[in-house]
Amino acid sequence: MEQLNTLDAGFLMAEDSDRNVSLAIGGIAIIDGSVPNYGDFKDILAERIPAIPRCTQMLRTQPFDVGAPTWVDDPGFDLSRHVRRVAVPRPGDDTELFRVVADVLERRLDRDRPLWECWVIEGLKGNRWAMLMKIHHCMADGISATRILTRLCDDIDGDAFAAPVVTKRTAAQKHLKPVPDPKPRSNPLGDLWRTATSITDAAARTVSGAAEIATGLLRPNAGSSLVGPVSAMRRYRAVRVPLADVEQICRKFDVTINDVALAAITEGFRCVLLHRGEEPRPDSLRTLVPVSVRSPDAPDKPGNRLSVMLPYLPVEHGDPIQQLRTVHSRLTRAKQGGQRQAGNMAVSATSYVPFMLSSWVIRFLTRLPQRGIVTLATNVAGPRRRLEMMGGNVARLLPIPPIALQLRTGVAVLSYADDLVFGITADYDAGADIDELADGIKIAVARLDMLSQDSVLLFAKKSV
C-alpha cells in the first residue's frame, strides 16, 4: 500500500476547508466524427484503465489523521460508476460545451471510490463529440493528468509530447560550442572552499526564497475583487492561439513559452480590472505559478511533484513588450532567488514530520482567510503530435484548472499539436466577466506576434 505524501494529502484538506470547492483537475478532448456506441466506448476504457493503477484504487484514511491516507485496490471497482454520458443543447457550440464543463466541475468526486470520472459529451456542432476526464488533484498534477488522458487515447508511435522551444540563444549555443578552458590541476583546499561557498550560496538563496514565499502568503492583497469567498457554481472558457505565433515571439524576444503565456494572462487580468473600474497596481496580481520538480524519467508517475513561485504579474503596464520584459525578468529573479528550491525543500521536509502534526498544521492554514495570492497560472507541455480516440482525430485538447483557497479564477495553459490553449475556471458569481479575461489573452498574443514581426523592435533593453 502506498501512502499519500503531505502535498497530495494537502489537496484533500484544502477541499475540506470549503464546502463550495471541488479540487479536481482535468482535460477535454474534442474528437472529430460521430459519437461512438456507448457500450463500445466503455469496452475500450475497460481495456485501458488497468494500465493506470490509480484509476482502480481508492483512498483509505486513518481516524484523526494518525497516519497518511493510503491507496488500496477497490474491491468493488465498477467502471460504470465512473463513466457518464451527457448531451449539450443545440446548437452545440463552445458556449454550450463550456456550460456543461462548468457543471461537471462543480461536483465533488466521491471519496469512497477511485477519484476520477470520464464524461462522454454528445451533440457538438460540426459532427464532433468530446471526452472529459476529471481527476482529483491528490491523484495527479498537470503533467501526470495529461499523461493519463493521453493513455486513454489510441496508441501512437513515437514520443507524442512537446520538446522545449529553441530560442535564438539556445540555437546559437547548439551550433557554436565554446572551447573549454584547460582543466586546472586539482587543489584540495581550493576545491573545499568552492564547495563550501556553493553550499552557502545555495542555502542563502533557499532561505531568501522561503522568506519571499512566506511574505506572499501572509501579506494581504489590498482589496482586490479577484480574491475572496467562492460560490458553489463555476464558469469555464478556453482560448486557443497558434503555437507557431508563440514560438515566433519566443525566438524574437529570447523568452520562453511560459513567459509569453504569463504575459498574455497579465493583459487578460488587466482588462478585467479596468472593466471593473479597479486600478491595475504593481501589487494587484500576485500569482501562484506551480513549478514541476518531476524528474524527466518519471512523467507517468502518479501524484504531485510540484514547487511554487509567487511573482507579481505586471498588470500596471499597458505596453505588451513591457509586460513581456517584466514577466521574463521577474520569473528569472524568482528562479534565481530560490523560491523553487524553498518550496521543494518545504514539501520534502514534511516527510520527516509525523503526519498527524503536518495534517493539523495544513488544515489550520487552509482555513485561514487567504488574501495574499490572487490567481493561479499553470503551464504544462502537452502532446505535439495529434492524438486519436477510437479512430477519430482529437481536434482540440483543453485543460481544466481548479479554484480554491479564495482564488476566484485559475488559468491552465496546455500546448497541443499546433495550438497553445488557455483553460479558465472562474467562480460563477465573481467571474461574470470571464470573457474579458479570455479576450484579453487572445488579443495579447496577437499583439505580441504582430510586434515580433517588426524588425525595427529590439529586445536588448535592460531588464526591469
Secondary structure, DSSP 8 states (H G I E B T S, - for coil): -EE--HHHHHHHHHHHT-TT---EEEEEEEEESS---HHHHHHHHHHHGGGSGGGGEEEE--GGGSS--EEEE-TT--GGGTEEEEE--TT--HHHHHHHHHHHHHS---TTS-SEEEEEEEEETTTEEEEEEEEETTTB-HHHHHHHHHHHS---SS--B------HHHHHHHH------------HHHHHHHHHHHHHHHHHHHHHHHHHHHHHHHS--SS-TTBS---S-EEEEEEEEEHHHHHHHHHHHT--HHHHHHHHHHHHHHHHHHHTT----TTS-BEEEEEE---TT-TT--B--EEEE--B--TT---HHHHHHHHHHHHHHHHHTTHHHHHHHHHHHGGGS-HHHHHHHHHHHHTS---S--EEEEEE--BSS--EETTEEEEEEEEE----TTB-EEEEEEEETTEEEEEEEEETTTTTTHHHHHHHHHHHHHHHHHHHT-TT----S---
